[in-house]
Amino acid sequence: MQTVTVDIINDEAIKLLENLESMHLIKLHKEDDQLLKKTPIAMLKGKMTKQPLEEIDRQLKELRDAWE
């Protein structure tokens, strides 16, 4: 068995894929199923906003100071 990922450009493609699934030629997975299989790092990618280095340094200093 092979797994591939496709980008659907036209909604008619969904109908074709569903027909192939009904003939037991392929198995479709909902997007939620795919999210469960991703690594935690892949799930987090792009979730953080970019910050200036100075801001990150300031936040780290605050965290370190809180432990002292």
MOCORPE-V942770 format. One record per run of one state. SS is the DSSP state (@ for helix, = for strand, . for the rest). FROM is the first residue (numbers start at 1). TO is the last residue. Records with the same first field share a line. If there is no record, write none. Layout:
# MOCORPE-V942770
SS->FROM-TO ; FROM-TO
This chain:
# MOCORPE-V942770
.->1-11 ; 23-30 ; 38-39 ; 45-52 ; 68-68
@->12-22 ; 31-37 ; 40-44 ; 53-67
